[in-house]
Amino acid sequence: MLIFLFFILIAISFIYFYKLTDKISAQRKQILLLKYENTKLKNKLKQMN
């Protein structure tokens, strides 16, 4: 019984870790997209002046 609960705990921690890394990955993509948009807007502003 104790071993079964231990395996459930390990499974839950793997699921939590997977969801956490997925969220971090999504945030990294968002940051890269925002950096790209920021650079694009800066270049557009420089061309206007």
C-alpha positions as CSV (number, residue, x, y, z in Angstrom):
1,M,0.0,0.0,0.0
2,L,2.8,2.4,0.9
3,I,4.6,1.6,-2.4
4,F,1.4,2.2,-4.4
5,L,1.0,5.7,-2.8
6,F,4.7,6.4,-3.5
7,F,4.2,5.6,-7.2
8,I,1.1,7.8,-7.3
9,L,3.1,10.6,-5.7
10,I,5.9,10.2,-8.4
11,A,3.3,10.1,-11.2
12,I,1.7,13.3,-9.9
13,S,5.0,15.1,-9.7
14,F,5.9,14.1,-13.2
15,I,2.6,15.4,-14.5
16,Y,3.1,18.7,-12.6
17,F,6.7,19.0,-13.9
18,Y,5.5,18.4,-17.5
19,K,2.8,21.1,-17.2
20,L,5.2,23.5,-15.6
21,T,7.8,23.1,-18.4
22,D,5.0,23.5,-20.9
23,K,4.0,26.8,-19.4
24,I,7.6,28.0,-19.3
25,S,8.1,27.0,-22.9
26,A,5.0,29.0,-23.9
27,Q,6.2,32.0,-22.0
28,R,9.6,31.8,-23.8
29,K,7.8,31.8,-27.1
30,Q,5.8,34.8,-26.1
31,I,8.9,36.7,-24.9
32,L,10.7,35.9,-28.2
33,L,7.7,37.1,-30.2
34,L,7.5,40.3,-28.2
35,K,11.2,41.0,-28.6
36,Y,10.8,40.5,-32.4
37,E,7.9,42.8,-32.5
38,N,9.7,45.4,-30.4
39,T,12.8,45.3,-32.7
40,K,10.5,45.5,-35.8
41,L,8.8,48.6,-34.4
42,K,12.1,50.2,-33.4
43,N,13.4,49.7,-37.0
44,K,10.2,51.1,-38.4
45,L,10.5,54.2,-36.2
46,K,14.1,54.7,-37.3
47,Q,13.1,54.6,-40.9
48,M,10.4,57.2,-40.3
49,N,12.9,59.7,-38.9
